[in-house]
Amino acid sequence: MEQSTEIRYLSLEWIDALTEAVAADAELAALAAQHELGLTQVIEDSPEGTVTYHLQLDADGARFAAGAAEPEHLRLIEPWETAVAVATGELNAEQAFLSGTIRLVGDPSLILGLHPVLSALNQIFESVSTRTVYR
């Protein structure tokens, strides 16, 4: 995929770009060796419909793809407006959790040990966001 091509948020091209970025990220690969996690994200009411994608971490590495994680340890569910606001920095993800705008299914204590993973993933999202359009 050409790096300068604009990609629409939550489109299959966007998911593919993240899949490639996650696969190439050495930091996330190293963290995968320390964490086993299946994290599914569901975005409701987007222009693409309901979009589901996941991050899978285990001894085999880090993988990002469309669909639900298997096994799934955590599921985050949020409406399109919240997803865009968090992705563009207009809304802090922690505030969205606390207000209940992002719903969590699974053991919330699992998130406590994931700060390094989420930080590395955030950097990957930011690198793709430079080519992302939110409409």
C-alpha positions in Angstrom: 0.0 0.0 0.0 1.3 3.4 -0.9 2.0 5.4 2.2 0.6 8.7 0.9 -2.8 7.3 0.1 -5.7 8.6 2.2 -7.6 5.9 3.9 -11.1 6.1 5.5 -11.3 5.4 9.2 -12.6 1.9 9.9 -12.5 0.8 6.2 -10.9 -2.4 5.2 -7.9 -0.4 3.9 -7.5 1.2 7.3 -7.6 -2.2 9.0 -5.1 -3.5 6.4 -2.8 -0.5 7.2 -2.9 -1.3 10.9 -2.4 -5.0 10.2 0.8 -4.2 8.4 2.0 -1.7 11.0 1.4 -4.1 13.9 3.2 -6.9 12.1 6.2 -4.6 11.5 6.4 -3.2 15.0 9.3 -4.7 17.1 8.1 -3.2 20.4 4.7 -4.7 20.1 6.2 -8.1 19.1 8.4 -8.0 22.2 5.4 -7.1 24.4 3.4 -10.0 22.9 5.9 -12.4 24.4 5.0 -11.0 27.8 1.2 -10.8 27.4 -1.5 -13.0 26.2 -4.5 -11.0 25.1 -7.3 -11.1 22.7 -8.8 -7.5 22.5 -11.8 -7.0 20.3 -13.1 -3.5 19.4 -16.6 -3.0 18.1 -17.6 0.4 16.6 -21.4 0.8 16.2 -23.2 2.9 13.7 -20.2 3.9 11.5 -20.6 4.7 7.8 -19.2 1.2 7.3 -21.9 -0.3 9.6 -20.8 -2.1 12.7 -17.0 -2.6 12.4 -15.2 -5.2 14.5 -11.5 -5.6 14.6 -9.0 -7.1 17.1 -5.5 -7.2 18.5 -4.2 -10.6 19.4 -1.0 -11.0 21.5 0.5 -14.3 22.4 3.8 -16.3 22.1 3.4 -16.3 18.3 3.5 -12.4 18.3 1.2 -9.5 17.7 -1.6 -9.6 15.1 -4.2 -7.1 14.1 -7.1 -8.0 11.9 -10.8 -7.6 11.1 -13.3 -9.6 13.2 -13.3 -10.7 16.8 -10.3 -12.0 18.7 -10.0 -15.7 19.4 -9.7 -16.2 22.2 -11.3 -13.0 23.3 -10.4 -11.7 26.7 -11.7 -8.1 26.4 -14.3 -6.4 24.2 -14.7 -2.7 23.8 -17.9 -1.4 22.3 -18.5 2.2 21.4 -20.5 4.3 19.0 -19.0 5.9 15.9 -19.0 9.4 17.3 -17.0 8.3 20.4 -14.5 6.3 18.2 -13.9 9.3 16.0 -13.5 11.7 19.0 -11.0 9.4 20.7 -9.1 8.8 17.4 -8.8 12.5 16.7 -7.9 13.4 20.2 -11.1 15.4 20.9 -12.0 12.9 23.7 -9.7 11.1 26.1 -10.3 7.3 26.1 -10.2 7.2 29.9 -12.9 9.8 30.1 -15.0 7.8 27.6 -14.6 4.7 29.8 -15.5 6.5 33.0 -18.6 8.1 31.4 -19.7 4.7 30.0 -19.5 5.8 26.4 -17.0 3.0 25.8 -18.4 -0.2 27.3 -16.1 -3.0 28.4 -17.0 -6.7 28.3 -14.6 -9.0 30.2 -12.4 -8.7 33.2 -11.6 -5.0 33.7 -8.5 -5.9 35.8 -6.8 -7.2 32.6 -6.4 -3.6 31.5 -4.3 -2.7 34.5 -1.3 -4.5 33.2 -1.7 -3.4 29.6 -0.3 0.1 29.7 2.9 -0.7 27.7 0.8 -2.6 25.1 -1.8 0.2 24.8 1.0 2.8 24.6 2.7 0.9 21.8 -0.6 0.3 20.0 -1.4 4.0 20.3 1.8 4.9 18.5 0.9 2.6 15.7 -2.6 4.2 15.5 -1.0 7.6 15.4 1.3 6.6 12.5 -1.7 5.5 10.5 -3.8 8.4 11.5 -1.6 10.8 9.4 -3.2 9.1 6.3 -6.7 8.7 7.8 -9.8 10.7 7.0 -12.7 10.6 9.4 -15.9 10.8 7.5 
